[in-house]
Amino acid sequence: MSDRLSALLQRFELRAQVFHGGPLCGVASFDEQQGVGHLHLLRQGAVVVTDAQGTATQLDAPSVLFFPRPHTHQLQPLGADGAELVCASVDFGSGDSNPLLRALPTCLVVPLERLLGLNLTQQLLFEEAFRPRCGHDAVVNRLTEVLLIQVLRHAIEQRLVDGGLMAGLADPRLHKALVAMHEEPSRHWTLDALAAQAGMSRARFAAHFSRCVGTPPGEYLASWRIGLARTLLRRGVPVKQVAAEVGYANASALGRAFTQRVGSPPATWVAQHTVPLHSMVQS
């Protein structure tokens, strides 16, 4: 079976930073203005999670609580003994360029008892988070990233998300075409070629893809390419090289497609999304 996540994770770097491991005895608030997602791993106790609209959800069993995008929320422990949690910020390093990030719900809650294959990761993470030793930060951050990947794997395998890219990756036929696009964005993909990857006729593939993923195959491919282009441009890759890597004949072709979708040509966009060196030094 083709790997449904690796190409996405290689293109968009996943980074987690644990900032709390232990008892939570008071209200903890998280603001979407921080610009990162959050993962909360409830080890024991109970908490009430409240979002910016005042919607409250009570968790009284060990669970993973994952906010993939910046989202204002609060955690309030229940009972005299509070609750024990590991909390981490999560950054996919790509904003809305990452189709996986866009496909995930605002919040994903998974009881730990359903994550049977994650027992060892959980145990190691809890042990490191609650008993700091040499290399503590590096170990807990890497373990949290591993846990997140396993949660994403679980969400795909169990079809926890019923639309968008996550639904497409869960589909036994469509995921083959999606993985092919993710792994080889520079290839000249036609509808016939993508349908062949899925083992379907052209018409059935196009209809099934649009119904399941929510957008036609060509539109998804174009968005994927421009998302990759934005990521590469942020890293300082020259426009000509970016064009070749994401499937455009030359810099001019990329520029036209980029302007149509983003609203400005690559050079202008880069200037608007790059922090000047002197500003970073002053900060």
C-alpha atoms as an extended CHARMM CRD file, in Angstrom:
* protein
*
       283  EXT
         1         1  MET       CA              0.0000000000        0.0000000000        0.0000000000  PROA      1               0.0000000000
         2         2  SER       CA              1.3380000000        3.4270000000       -0.9250000000  PROA      2               0.0000000000
         3         3  ASP       CA              2.2960000000        5.7660000000        1.9180000000  PROA      3               0.0000000000
         4         4  ARG       CA             -0.5110000000        8.2830000000        2.3060000000  PROA      4               0.0000000000
         5         5  LEU       CA              1.2590000000       10.7320000000        4.6330000000  PROA      5               0.0000000000
         6         6  SER       CA              5.0030000000       10.7760000000        3.9780000000  PROA      6               0.0000000000
         7         7  ALA       CA              4.9880000000       13.0520000000        0.9290000000  PROA      7               0.0000000000
         8         8  LEU       CA              2.7690000000       15.5710000000        2.7400000000  PROA      8               0.0000000000
         9         9  LEU       CA              4.9220000000       15.5170000000        5.8640000000  PROA      9               0.0000000000
        10        10  GLN       CA              8.1270000000       15.8580000000        3.8530000000  PROA      10              0.0000000000
        11        11  ARG       CA              6.8290000000       18.8750000000        1.9640000000  PROA      11              0.0000000000
        12        12  PHE       CA              5.3910000000       20.6060000000        5.0280000000  PROA      12              0.0000000000
        13        13  GLU       CA              7.5000000000       20.3090000000        8.1450000000  PROA      13              0.0000000000
        14        14  LEU       CA              5.6640000000       19.2540000000       11.2990000000  PROA      14              0.0000000000
        15        15  ARG       CA              7.0680000000       20.7590000000       14.4880000000  PROA      15              0.0000000000
        16        16  ALA       CA              5.8050000000       20.3570000000       18.0310000000  PROA      16              0.0000000000
        17        17  GLN       CA              7.0300000000       22.1220000000       21.1440000000  PROA      17              0.0000000000
        18        18  VAL       CA              5.9330000000       20.8110000000       24.5410000000  PROA      18              0.0000000000
        19        19  PHE       CA              5.4520000000       23.6030000000       27.0640000000  PROA      19              0.0000000000
        20        20  HSD       CA              3.6030000000       21.8130000000       29.8630000000  PROA      20              0.0000000000
        21        21  GLY       CA              3.8220000000       18.3620000000       31.3700000000  PROA      21              0.0000000000
        22        22  GLY       CA              2.2090000000       17.7130000000       34.7400000000  PROA      22              0.0000000000
        23        23  PRO       CA             -0.7870000000       18.7500000000       36.8550000000  PROA      23              0.0000000000
        24        24  LEU       CA             -3.0780000000       21.5050000000       35.5900000000  PROA      24              0.0000000000
        25        25  CYS       CA             -4.6180000000       23.1230000000       38.6230000000  PROA      25              0.0000000000
        26        26  GLY       CA             -6.0960000000       26.2880000000       37.1250000000  PROA      26              0.0000000000
        27        27  VAL       CA             -7.6250000000       27.5620000000       33.8890000000  PROA      27              0.0000000000
        28        28  ALA       CA             -5.2410000000       27.5540000000       30.9190000000  PROA      28              0.0000000000
        29        29  SER       CA             -6.0710000000       29.8760000000       28.0110000000  PROA      29              0.0000000000
        30        30  PHE       CA             -4.8700000000       29.6670000000       24.4190000000  PROA      30              0.0000000000
        31        31  ASP       CA             -5.3010000000       32.4550000000       21.8610000000  PROA      31              0.0000000000
        32        32  GLU       CA             -5.4880000000       31.9470000000       18.1050000000  PROA      32              0.0000000000
        33        33  GLN       CA             -3.3450000000       35.0830000000       17.7730000000  PROA      33              0.0000000000
        34        34  GLN       CA             -0.4170000000       32.9110000000       18.8600000000  PROA      34              0.0000000000
        35        35  GLY       CA             -0.5060000000       31.5640000000       15.3070000000  PROA      35              0.0000000000
        36        36  VAL       CA             -0.0210000000       27.8820000000       16.1580000000  PROA      36              0.0000000000
        37        37  GLY       CA             -2.1550000000       24.8150000000       16.6940000000  PROA      37              0.0000000000
        38        38  HSD       CA             -2.1990000000       22.8970000000       19.9530000000  PROA      38              0.0000000000
        39        39  LEU       CA             -2.2050000000       19.3310000000       21.1490000000  PROA      39              0.0000000000
        40        40  HSD       CA             -3.3270000000       18.3860000000       24.6570000000  PROA      40              0.0000000000
        41        41  LEU       CA             -2.8030000000       14.8690000000       25.9290000000  PROA      41              0.0000000000
        42        42  LEU       CA             -4.9660000000       14.1450000000       28.9710000000  PROA      42              0.0000000000
        43        43  ARG       CA             -3.2920000000       11.5020000000       31.1150000000  PROA      43              0.0000000000
        44        44  GLN       CA             -5.7260000000       11.4160000000       34.0290000000  PROA      44              0.0000000000
        45        45  GLY       CA             -8.4470000000       13.5000000000       35.6260000000  PROA      45              0.0000000000
        46        46  ALA       CA            -11.0890000000       15.5010000000       33.8180000000  PROA      46              0.0000000000
        47        47  VAL       CA            -11.1490000000       18.8430000000       32.0150000000  PROA      47              0.0000000000
        48        48  VAL       CA            -13.7030000000       21.1180000000       30.4130000000  PROA      48              0.0000000000
        49        49  VAL       CA            -12.6740000000       22.5280000000       27.0330000000  PROA      49              0.0000000000
        50        50  THR       CA            -14.3640000000       25.8150000000       26.0960000000  PROA      50              0.0000000000
        51        51  ASP       CA            -13.9690000000       27.5530000000       22.7340000000  PROA      51              0.0000000000
        52        52  ALA       CA            -14.3050000000       31.2310000000       21.8340000000  PROA      52              0.0000000000
        53        53  GLN       CA            -18.0590000000       30.8260000000       21.2460000000  PROA      53              0.0000000000
        54        54  GLY       CA            -18.5780000000       29.4210000000       24.7280000000  PROA      54              0.0000000000
        55        55  THR       CA            -19.1940000000       25.8400000000       23.6020000000  PROA      55              0.0000000000
        56        56  ALA       CA            -17.9980000000       23.5220000000       26.3730000000  PROA      56              0.0000000000
        57        57  THR       CA            -16.9390000000       19.8760000000       26.0900000000  PROA      57              0.0000000000
        58        58  GLN       CA            -16.0310000000       17.6970000000       29.0570000000  PROA      58              0.0000000000
        59        59  LEU       CA            -13.2880000000       15.0880000000       28.7970000000  PROA      59              0.0000000000
        60        60  ASP       CA            -13.2060000000       12.6140000000       31.6670000000  PROA      60              0.0000000000
        61        61  ALA       CA            -11.0920000000        9.8460000000       30.1360000000  PROA      61              0.0000000000
        62        62  PRO       CA             -7.5060000000        9.8660000000       28.8440000000  PROA      62              0.0000000000
        63        63  SER       CA             -7.6780000000       11.4900000000       25.4050000000  PROA      63              0.0000000000
        64        64  VAL       CA             -5.8460000000       13.3140000000       22.6500000000  PROA      64              0.0000000000
        65        65  LEU       CA             -7.2550000000       16.7750000000       21.9930000000  PROA      65              0.0000000000
        66        66  PHE       CA             -5.8290000000       18.2190000000       18.7600000000  PROA      66              0.0000000000
        67        67  PHE       CA             -6.3950000000       21.7380000000       17.4130000000  PROA      67              0.0000000000
        68        68  PRO       CA             -4.4960000000       21.6100000000       14.0900000000  PROA      68              0.0000000000
        69        69  ARG       CA             -4.9460000000       25.3270000000       13.3740000000  PROA      69              0.0000000000
        70        70  PRO       CA             -4.7790000000       28.3790000000       15.6560000000  PROA      70              0.0000000000
        71        71  HSD       CA             -7.9650000000       28.3740000000       17.7210000000  PROA      71              0.0000000000
        72        72  THR       CA             -8.9190000000       30.2270000000       20.8840000000  PROA      72              0.0000000000
        73        73  HSD       CA             -9.8630000000       27.8570000000       23.7150000000  PROA      73              0.0000000000
        74        74  GLN       CA             -9.5610000000       27.2300000000       27.4450000000  PROA      74              0.0000000000
        75        75  LEU       CA             -8.8650000000       24.1560000000       29.5480000000  PROA      75              0.0000000000
        76        76  GLN       CA            -10.3230000000       23.9840000000       33.0530000000  PROA      76              0.0000000000
        77        77  PRO       CA             -9.5820000000       20.9960000000       35.2970000000  PROA      77              0.0000000000
        78        78  LEU       CA            -12.4080000000       19.4380000000       37.2900000000  PROA      78              0.0000000000
        79        79  GLY       CA            -12.2240000000       18.1130000000       40.8330000000  PROA      79              0.0000000000
        80        80  ALA       CA             -9.9010000000       18.8640000000       43.7130000000  PROA      80              0.0000000000
        81        81  ASP       CA             -7.0190000000       16.8790000000       42.2210000000  PROA      81              0.0000000000
        82        82  GLY       CA             -7.0480000000       18.7340000000       38.9100000000  PROA      82              0.0000000000
        83        83  ALA       CA             -5.8420000000       16.9420000000       35.8130000000  PROA      83              0.0000000000
        84        84  GLU       CA             -2.5430000000       15.7630000000       34.3800000000  PROA      84              0.0000000000
        85        85  LEU       CA             -1.7410000000       16.8090000000       30.8280000000  PROA      85              0.0000000000
        86        86  VAL       CA              0.9850000000       17.1830000000       28.2800000000  PROA      86              0.0000000000
        87        87  CYS       CA              0.4410000000       20.3350000000       26.2050000000  PROA      87              0.0000000000
        88        88  ALA       CA              2.3050000000       21.3080000000       23.0480000000  PROA      88              0.0000000000
        89        89  SER       CA              2.1570000000       23.9140000000       20.3250000000  PROA      89              0.0000000000
        90        90  VAL       CA              1.9490000000       22.4860000000       16.8140000000  PROA      90              0.0000000000
        91        91  ASP       CA              3.1410000000       24.1430000000       13.6240000000  PROA      91              0.0000000000
        92        92  PHE       CA              2.9680000000       22.6600000000       10.1410000000  PROA      92              0.0000000000
        93        93  GLY       CA              5.0750000000       25.5590000000        8.8740000000  PROA      93              0.0000000000
        94        94  SER       CA              2.8350000000       26.2780000000        5.9200000000  PROA      94              0.0000000000
        95        95  GLY       CA             -0.2670000000       28.2060000000        6.8690000000  PROA      95              0.0000000000
        96        96  ASP       CA             -3.1180000000       27.4480000000        4.4850000000  PROA      96              0.0000000000
        97        97  SER       CA             -0.7430000000       26.0190000000        1.8510000000  PROA      97              0.0000000000
        98        98  ASN       CA             -0.9990000000       22.5550000000        3.3930000000  PROA      98              0.0000000000
        99        99  PRO       CA             -4.0520000000       20.6270000000        2.1170000000  PROA      99              0.0000000000
       100       100  LEU       CA             -3.8010000000       18.2340000000        5.0470000000  PROA      100             0.0000000000
       101       101  LEU       CA             -4.1060000000       21.1150000000        7.4820000000  PROA      101             0.0000000000
       102       102  ARG       CA             -7.1160000000       22.5080000000        5.6230000000  PROA      102             0.0000000000
       103       103  ALA       CA             -8.7860000000       19.0850000000        5.5990000000  PROA      103             0.0000000000
       104       104  LEU       CA             -8.6900000000       18.5600000000        9.3510000000  PROA      104             0.0000000000
       105       105  PRO       CA            -11.5790000000       19.6810000000       11.5760000000  PROA      105             0.0000000000
       106       106  THR       CA            -11.2340000000       22.5510000000       14.0350000000  PROA      106             0.0000000000
       107       107  CYS       CA            -10.7360000000       20.0470000000       16.8290000000  PROA      107             0.0000000000
       108       108  LEU       CA            -10.0770000000       16.3210000000       16.7800000000  PROA      108             0.0000000000
       109       109  VAL       CA            -10.7340000000       14.3680000000       19.9840000000  PROA      109             0.0000000000
       110       110  VAL       CA             -9.6550000000       10.7340000000       20.2260000000  PROA      110             0.0000000000
       111       111  PRO       CA             -9.8440000000        8.6640000000       23.4380000000  PROA      111             0.0000000000
       112       112  LEU       CA             -6.5140000000        6.9890000000       24.1340000000  PROA      112             0.0000000000
       113       113  GLU       CA             -8.2180000000        3.6140000000       24.4950000000  PROA      113             0.0000000000
       114       114  ARG       CA             -8.9470000000        3.7250000000       20.7530000000  PROA      114             0.0000000000
       115       115  LEU       CA             -5.3000000000        4.3070000000       19.8910000000  PROA      115             0.0000000000
       116       116  LEU       CA             -4.1510000000        0.7960000000       20.6850000000  PROA      116             0.0000000000
       117       117  GLY       CA             -1.0660000000        1.0390000000       18.5070000000  PROA      117             0.0000000000
       118       118  LEU       CA              0.1250000000        4.1400000000       20.3390000000  PROA      118             0.0000000000
       119       119  ASN       CA              0.6380000000        2.5970000000       23.7690000000  PROA      119             0.0000000000
       120       120  LEU       CA              4.4260000000        2.6530000000       23.6120000000  PROA      120             0.0000000000
       121       121  THR       CA              4.5550000000        6.2250000000       22.2960000000  PROA      121             0.0000000000
       122       122  GLN       CA              2.1660000000        7.3880000000       25.0130000000  PROA      122             0.0000000000
       123       123  GLN       CA              4.1610000000        5.6790000000       27.7500000000  PROA      123             0.0000000000
       124       124  LEU       CA              7.4500000000        7.1430000000       26.5470000000  PROA      124             0.0000000000
       125       125  LEU       CA              5.9740000000       10.6090000000       26.1690000000  PROA      125             0.0000000000
       126       126  PHE       CA              4.3820000000       10.6040000000       29.6250000000  PROA      126             0.0000000000
       127       127  GLU       CA              7.5660000000        9.2820000000       31.2070000000  PROA      127             0.0000000000
       128       128  GLU       CA              9.7130000000       11.9560000000       29.5830000000  PROA      128             0.0000000000
       129       129  ALA       CA              7.2100000000       14.7790000000       30.1440000000  PROA      129             0.0000000000
       130       130  PHE       CA              6.6560000000       14.0420000000       33.8300000000  PROA      130             0.0000000000
       131       131  ARG       CA             10.2630000000       13.0460000000       34.6920000000  PROA      131             0.0000000000
       132       132  PRO       CA             12.6360000000       15.4510000000       32.9190000000  PROA      132             0.0000000000
       133       133  ARG       CA             16.1040000000       14.1110000000       32.1800000000  PROA      133             0.0000000000
       134       134  CYS       CA             19.0160000000       15.0130000000       29.9180000000  PROA      134             0.0000000000
       135       135  GLY       CA             17.7910000000       16.0320000000       26.4670000000  PROA      135             0.0000000000
       136       136  HSD       CA             14.2600000000       16.4300000000       27.8080000000  PROA      136             0.0000000000
       137       137  ASP       CA             13.0440000000       19.0680000000       25.3420000000  PROA      137             0.0000000000
       138       138  ALA       CA             14.3160000000       17.2920000000       22.2530000000  PROA      138             0.0000000000
       139       139  VAL       CA             12.8700000000       13.9470000000       23.3350000000  PROA      139             0.0000000000
       140       140  VAL       CA              9.3840000000       15.1500000000       24.2920000000  PROA      140             0.0000000000
       141       141  ASN       CA              9.0910000000       17.2980000000       21.1640000000  PROA      141             0.0000000000
       142       142  ARG       CA             10.0510000000       14.4290000000       18.8410000000  PROA      142             0.0000000000
       143       143  LEU       CA              7.7510000000       12.0020000000       20.6710000000  PROA      143             0.0000000000
       144       144  THR       CA              4.8750000000       14.4790000000       20.3520000000  PROA      144             0.0000000000
       145       145  GLU       CA              5.4910000000       14.7100000000       16.6080000000  PROA      145             0.0000000000
       146       146  VAL       CA              5.4600000000       10.9120000000       16.3750000000  PROA      146             0.0000000000
       147       147  LEU       CA              2.2140000000       10.8190000000       18.3380000000  PROA      147             0.0000000000
       148       148  LEU       CA              0.6410000000       13.3800000000       16.0080000000  PROA      148             0.0000000000
       149       149  ILE       CA              1.5750000000       11.3680000000       12.9350000000  PROA      149             0.0000000000
       150       150  GLN       CA              0.0580000000        8.2820000000       14.5360000000  PROA      150             0.0000000000
       151       151  VAL       CA             -3.1220000000       10.2290000000       15.3110000000  PROA      151             0.0000000000
       152       152  LEU       CA             -3.3320000000       11.3530000000       11.6710000000  PROA      152             0.0000000000
       153       153  ARG       CA             -2.7900000000        7.7570000000       10.5620000000  PROA      153             0.0000000000
       154       154  HSD       CA             -5.5790000000        6.6380000000       12.8990000000  PROA      154             0.0000000000
       155       155  ALA       CA             -7.9090000000        9.3610000000       11.5880000000  PROA      155             0.0000000000
       156       156  ILE       CA             -7.3690000000        8.1580000000        8.0100000000  PROA      156             0.0000000000
       157       157  GLU       CA             -7.6750000000        4.4510000000        8.7800000000  PROA      157             0.0000000000
       158       158  GLN       CA            -10.8200000000        4.9330000000       10.8680000000  PROA      158             0.0000000000
       159       159  ARG       CA            -12.3370000000        7.5390000000        8.5120000000  PROA      159             0.0000000000
       160       160  LEU       CA            -12.8030000000       10.0740000000       11.2900000000  PROA      160             0.0000000000
       161       161  VAL       CA            -13.1190000000       12.8940000000        8.7300000000  PROA      161             0.0000000000
       162       162  ASP       CA            -15.7950000000       12.4450000000        6.0700000000  PROA      162             0.0000000000
       163       163  GLY       CA            -14.7420000000       15.0680000000        3.5210000000  PROA      163             0.0000000000
       164       164  GLY       CA            -11.7840000000       16.7800000000        1.8780000000  PROA      164             0.0000000000
       165       165  LEU       CA             -8.2900000000       15.3620000000        1.5880000000  PROA      165             0.0000000000
       166       166  MET       CA             -8.6420000000       13.1480000000        4.6710000000  PROA      166             0.0000000000
       167       167  ALA       CA            -11.6120000000       11.3910000000        3.0860000000  PROA      167             0.0000000000
       168       168  GLY       CA             -9.7060000000       11.0360000000       -0.1740000000  PROA      168             0.0000000000
       169       169  LEU       CA             -6.7120000000        9.4950000000        1.5880000000  PROA      169             0.0000000000
       170       170  ALA       CA             -9.0640000000        7.0320000000        3.2960000000  PROA      170             0.0000000000
       171       171  ASP       CA            -10.5640000000        5.9470000000       -0.0290000000  PROA      171             0.0000000000
       172       172  PRO       CA             -9.0190000000        2.6640000000       -1.2850000000  PROA      172             0.0000000000
       173       173  ARG       CA             -8.8330000000        3.9530000000       -4.8840000000  PROA      173             0.0000000000
       174       174  LEU       CA             -8.5380000000        7.7260000000       -4.7140000000  PROA      174             0.0000000000
       175       175  HSD       CA             -5.6140000000        7.7100000000       -2.3000000000  PROA      175             0.0000000000
       176       176  LYS       CA             -3.3970000000        6.1910000000       -5.0050000000  PROA      176             0.0000000000
       177       177  ALA       CA             -3.9820000000        9.1860000000       -7.2760000000  PROA      177             0.0000000000
       178       178  LEU       CA             -3.5560000000       11.6400000000       -4.4180000000  PROA      178             0.0000000000
       179       179  VAL       CA             -0.2770000000       10.0870000000       -3.3070000000  PROA      179             0.0000000000
       180       180  ALA       CA              0.9640000000       10.1700000000       -6.9070000000  PROA      180             0.0000000000
       181       181  MET       CA              0.2460000000       13.9120000000       -7.1260000000  PROA      181             0.0000000000
       182       182  HSD       CA              1.8670000000       14.5470000000       -3.7560000000  PROA      182             0.0000000000
       183       183  GLU       CA              4.9940000000       12.5760000000       -4.6250000000  PROA      183             0.0000000000
       184       184  GLU       CA              5.4590000000       13.8550000000       -8.1880000000  PROA      184             0.0000000000
       185       185  PRO       CA              4.0080000000       17.3680000000       -8.5270000000  PROA      185             0.0000000000
       186       186  SER       CA              6.3270000000       18.1000000000      -11.4760000000  PROA      186             0.0000000000
       187       187  ARG       CA              4.9240000000       15.2600000000      -13.5870000000  PROA      187             0.0000000000
       188       188  HSD       CA              2.5870000000       16.1350000000      -16.4570000000  PROA      188             0.0000000000
       189       189  TRP       CA             -0.5470000000       14.7070000000      -14.9110000000  PROA      189             0.0000000000
       190       190  THR       CA             -3.5820000000       14.2680000000      -17.1420000000  PROA      190             0.0000000000
       191       191  LEU       CA             -7.0120000000       13.1460000000      -16.0170000000  PROA      191             0.0000000000
       192       192  ASP       CA             -6.4410000000        9.8300000000      -17.7960000000  PROA      192             0.0000000000
       193       193  ALA       CA             -3.1190000000        9.3050000000      -16.0050000000  PROA      193             0.0000000000
       194       194  LEU       CA             -4.6230000000       10.0310000000      -12.5940000000  PROA      194             0.0000000000
       195       195  ALA       CA             -7.5910000000        7.7770000000      -13.3030000000  PROA      195             0.0000000000
       196       196  ALA       CA             -5.1600000000        5.0020000000      -14.2040000000  PROA      196             0.0000000000
       197       197  GLN       CA             -3.4090000000        5.4490000000      -10.8400000000  PROA      197             0.0000000000
       198       198  ALA       CA             -6.7700000000        4.8890000000       -9.1500000000  PROA      198             0.0000000000
       199       199  GLY       CA             -7.6670000000        1.9660000000      -11.4240000000  PROA      199             0.0000000000
       200       200  MET       CA            -10.8490000000        3.6970000000      -12.5950000000  PROA      200             0.0000000000
       201       201  SER       CA            -12.2930000000        5.0140000000      -15.8120000000  PROA      201             0.0000000000
       202       202  ARG       CA            -11.7790000000        8.7040000000      -16.5250000000  PROA      202             0.0000000000
       203       203  ALA       CA            -15.4320000000        9.6320000000      -15.9640000000  PROA      203             0.0000000000
       204       204  ARG       CA            -15.9010000000        7.5700000000      -12.7980000000  PROA      204             0.0000000000
       205       205  PHE       CA            -12.6530000000        8.8490000000      -11.3320000000  PROA      205             0.0000000000
       206       206  ALA       CA            -13.5040000000       12.5100000000      -11.9650000000  PROA      206             0.0000000000
       207       207  ALA       CA            -16.9730000000       12.1610000000      -10.4690000000  PROA      207             0.0000000000
       208       208  HSD       CA            -15.8490000000       10.1240000000       -7.4640000000  PROA      208             0.0000000000
       209       209  PHE       CA            -12.8970000000       12.4270000000       -6.7430000000  PROA      209             0.0000000000
       210       210  SER       CA            -15.0690000000       15.5560000000       -6.8460000000  PROA      210             0.0000000000
       211       211  ARG       CA            -17.7220000000       13.9840000000       -4.6520000000  PROA      211             0.0000000000
       212       212  CYS       CA            -15.2940000000       12.6240000000       -2.0590000000  PROA      212             0.0000000000
       213       213  VAL       CA            -12.5840000000       15.3110000000       -1.9040000000  PROA      213             0.0000000000
       214       214  GLY       CA            -14.8970000000       18.2230000000       -2.6570000000  PROA      214             0.0000000000
       215       215  THR       CA            -12.9980000000       19.5950000000       -5.6580000000  PROA      215             0.0000000000
       216       216  PRO       CA            -12.1980000000       18.3070000000       -9.1760000000  PROA      216             0.0000000000
       217       217  PRO       CA             -8.8470000000       16.5230000000       -9.6640000000  PROA      217             0.0000000000
       218       218  GLY       CA             -7.3790000000       19.3020000000      -11.8150000000  PROA      218             0.0000000000
       219       219  GLU       CA             -8.3190000000       21.9560000000       -9.2840000000  PROA      219             0.0000000000
       220       220  TYR       CA             -6.8020000000       19.9490000000       -6.4460000000  PROA      220             0.0000000000
       221       221  LEU       CA             -3.5720000000       19.4410000000       -8.4080000000  PROA      221             0.0000000000
       222       222  ALA       CA             -3.3020000000       23.1490000000       -9.2080000000  PROA      222             0.0000000000
       223       223  SER       CA             -3.8680000000       24.1010000000       -5.5670000000  PROA      223             0.0000000000
       224       224  TRP       CA             -1.2990000000       21.5290000000       -4.4410000000  PROA      224             0.0000000000
       225       225  ARG       CA              1.2940000000       22.9220000000       -6.8380000000  PROA      225             0.0000000000
       226       226  ILE       CA              0.7350000000       26.5380000000       -5.8300000000  PROA      226             0.0000000000
       227       227  GLY       CA              0.8180000000       25.5650000000       -2.1470000000  PROA      227             0.0000000000
       228       228  LEU       CA              4.1790000000       23.8990000000       -2.7030000000  PROA      228             0.0000000000
       229       229  ALA       CA              5.3770000000       26.9350000000       -4.6300000000  PROA      229             0.0000000000
       230       230  ARG       CA              4.5240000000       29.1920000000       -1.7050000000  PROA      230             0.0000000000
       231       231  THR       CA              6.4290000000       26.9490000000        0.6880000000  PROA      231             0.0000000000
       232       232  LEU       CA              9.4980000000       26.8330000000       -1.5550000000  PROA      232             0.0000000000
       233       233  LEU       CA              9.4250000000       30.5830000000       -2.1660000000  PROA      233             0.0000000000
       234       234  ARG       CA              9.3230000000       31.1850000000        1.5930000000  PROA      234             0.0000000000
       235       235  ARG       CA             12.5040000000       29.1180000000        1.8300000000  PROA      235             0.0000000000
       236       236  GLY       CA             14.2480000000       31.3320000000       -0.6950000000  PROA      236             0.0000000000
       237       237  VAL       CA             14.2020000000       28.9380000000       -3.6570000000  PROA      237             0.0000000000
       238       238  PRO       CA             14.5000000000       30.8700000000       -6.9710000000  PROA      238             0.0000000000
       239       239  VAL       CA             11.2900000000       31.1850000000       -9.0030000000  PROA      239             0.0000000000
       240       240  LYS       CA             12.7590000000       29.3290000000      -11.9860000000  PROA      240             0.0000000000
       241       241  GLN       CA             13.6600000000       26.3530000000       -9.8080000000  PROA      241             0.0000000000
       242       242  VAL       CA             10.2880000000       26.4290000000       -8.0580000000  PROA      242             0.0000000000
       243       243  ALA       CA              8.5250000000       26.3110000000      -11.4270000000  PROA      243             0.0000000000
       244       244  ALA       CA             10.4070000000       23.1640000000      -12.4080000000  PROA      244             0.0000000000
       245       245  GLU       CA              9.7710000000       21.4610000000       -9.0720000000  PROA      245             0.0000000000
       246       246  VAL       CA              6.0160000000       22.0440000000       -9.0560000000  PROA      246             0.0000000000
       247       247  GLY       CA              5.2230000000       21.2470000000      -12.6840000000  PROA      247             0.0000000000
       248       248  TYR       CA              5.3240000000       24.4880000000      -14.6810000000  PROA      248             0.0000000000
       249       249  ALA       CA              7.2550000000       24.8700000000      -17.9250000000  PROA      249             0.0000000000
       250       250  ASN       CA              9.0050000000       28.0660000000      -16.8650000000  PROA      250             0.0000000000
       251       251  ALA       CA              8.9230000000       30.9700000000      -14.4070000000  PROA      251             0.0000000000
       252       252  SER       CA              6.4290000000       32.8910000000      -16.5610000000  PROA      252             0.0000000000
       253       253  ALA       CA              3.9360000000       30.0100000000      -16.5340000000  PROA      253             0.0000000000
       254       254  LEU       CA              4.2460000000       29.7230000000      -12.7750000000  PROA      254             0.0000000000
       255       255  GLY       CA              3.8870000000       33.4810000000      -12.4300000000  PROA      255             0.0000000000
       256       256  ARG       CA              0.5920000000       33.5020000000      -14.3270000000  PROA      256             0.0000000000
       257       257  ALA       CA             -0.8630000000       30.6210000000      -12.3280000000  PROA      257             0.0000000000
       258       258  PHE       CA              0.4560000000       32.0310000000       -9.0470000000  PROA      258             0.0000000000
       259       259  THR       CA             -1.0140000000       35.4800000000       -9.6970000000  PROA      259             0.0000000000
       260       260  GLN       CA             -4.3690000000       33.9980000000      -10.6600000000  PROA      260             0.0000000000
       261       261  ARG       CA             -4.6310000000       32.0340000000       -7.4210000000  PROA      261             0.0000000000
       262       262  VAL       CA             -2.7560000000       34.1590000000       -4.9020000000  PROA      262             0.0000000000
       263       263  GLY       CA             -3.5020000000       37.6260000000       -6.2520000000  PROA      263             0.0000000000
       264       264  SER       CA              0.0620000000       38.8120000000       -6.8460000000  PROA      264             0.0000000000
       265       265  PRO       CA              3.1280000000       37.5810000000       -8.7550000000  PROA      265             0.0000000000
       266       266  PRO       CA              5.7260000000       35.4760000000       -6.8990000000  PROA      266             0.0000000000
       267       267  ALA       CA              8.2620000000       38.2990000000       -6.4170000000  PROA      267             0.0000000000
       268       268  THR       CA              5.6510000000       40.6190000000       -4.9000000000  PROA      268             0.0000000000
       269       269  TRP       CA              4.2700000000       37.8650000000       -2.6940000000  PROA      269             0.0000000000
       270       270  VAL       CA              7.7290000000       36.9290000000       -1.4180000000  PROA      270             0.0000000000
       271       271  ALA       CA              8.4620000000       40.5570000000       -0.5320000000  PROA      271             0.0000000000
       272       272  GLN       CA              5.2200000000       40.7320000000        1.4300000000  PROA      272             0.0000000000
       273       273  HSD       CA              5.8740000000       37.4780000000        3.3090000000  PROA      273             0.0000000000
       274       274  THR       CA              9.5530000000       37.7990000000        4.1250000000  PROA      274             0.0000000000
       275       275  VAL       CA             10.7410000000       39.4070000000        7.3630000000  PROA      275             0.0000000000
       276       276  PRO       CA             13.6830000000       41.7740000000        6.6830000000  PROA      276             0.0000000000
       277       277  LEU       CA             16.9210000000       40.7310000000        8.3690000000  PROA      277             0.0000000000
       278       278  HSD       CA             17.2410000000       43.9960000000       10.2800000000  PROA      278             0.0000000000
       279       279  SER       CA             13.7700000000       43.4750000000       11.7700000000  PROA      279             0.0000000000
       280       280  MET       CA             14.7270000000       40.0200000000       13.0470000000  PROA      280             0.0000000000
       281       281  VAL       CA             17.9400000000       41.4250000000       14.5680000000  PROA      281             0.0000000000
       282       282  GLN       CA             16.0800000000       44.2590000000       16.2990000000  PROA      282             0.0000000000
       283       283  SER       CA             13.4780000000       41.8660000000       17.7080000000  PROA      283             0.0000000000
